[in-house]
Amino acid sequence: MSKIILTGDRPTGRLHLGHYVGSLRRRVELQNSGEFDKIFIMIADAQALTDNFDNPGKIRDNIIEVALDYLSAGLDPEKTNIFIQSEINELTELSFYYMNLVTVSRLQRNPTVKAEIQLRNFETSIPVGFFTYPISQAADITAFKATVVPVGVDQLPMIEQTREIVNKFNSTYGEVLVEPEALIPDNAVCCRLPGTDGKAKMSKSLGNCIYLSDTPEEVKKKVMSMYTDPTHLKITDPGKLEGNTVFTYLDAFCKDEHFEKYCPDYKNLQEMKEHYQRGGLGDVKVKKLLINVLEDELAPIRARRAEYEKDIPGVYEILKKGTEAAHVEATKTLNEVRAAMRINYFEDAELIASQQKKFNG
Ligand code: TRP
């Protein structure tokens, strides 16, 4: 069986380090591994509209931001099809058929939907489109017969729901769809990178993000004001690592080589952590290391972004090509789905002949 990747993001803002360690970095590695037959990365504008229907301008403007983030992070249009969800009308049609296979109570139990309903104060009046987005997400994944879906942990319930839809479809209509596997980060820290203020999640509305497109000055400023251990007042005080955001980020980004390069007083992160816990190591030194470590990762991303920013029409052209390739794939699947569901009336000569026979008596 072919190995196929599909994943994507809602274009509601620029991508930040949480997106990067949670999924984007992995996608680039998977792309470069050469192990996959096809890779589709989707800008999920239609899904973004399910809770931003009254702000289409925001979604429109962020498509190019997310595309630039993808390309600058290292997604290569020669190997990966980057496409726009709403351009693939087959996804809407598939969602409509899948709606028959899912109950309202099953959607209500989806933990991600539950949490998001609370977050958006939708409890008393949930837009139907928003409520059913897990079904449309199943359409996104299955239209490409994706075998692997690299995502953050918050998306696991969506993959589970997709697998259920696949099973239900295949057992009802015949084996057409492919059950996907989720691929989440293997490093627990990367599953949920906290914000620079130490809050549980990086989120634009909390203003606690470091963006892939931040300048070196912005990164420096954000790191220098990062949440550490509020009881670590004097350098000589023992410091705590739990909830200390600077160390959490080092866990996500730092490699032993960084010490040789930027902080030769220690062999590795473990040694530095021990010193911090004993006392005698100030926050500024740790923060300076983090700035260097982040810059190692962000400088090449920033440089690629600057190149792509010079040719925005070229970036739209990349999206158009990716969308055309995605369309070809989704059309194939939809034809199979329609045949399996017995709603392909005009391509089925046997159907027409047998109906004729019936009327001839
Ligand atoms: N729900 C994802 C997010 O919020 C975006 C998304 C839409 C997606 N369709 C998908 C992710 C299919 C993986 C597979 O970022």
Residues whose N, C-alpha, C, O or C-beta is under 5 A from the ligand:
A	BS01	LIG	L6 T7 G8 D9 R10 A44 Q47 Q137 D140 I141
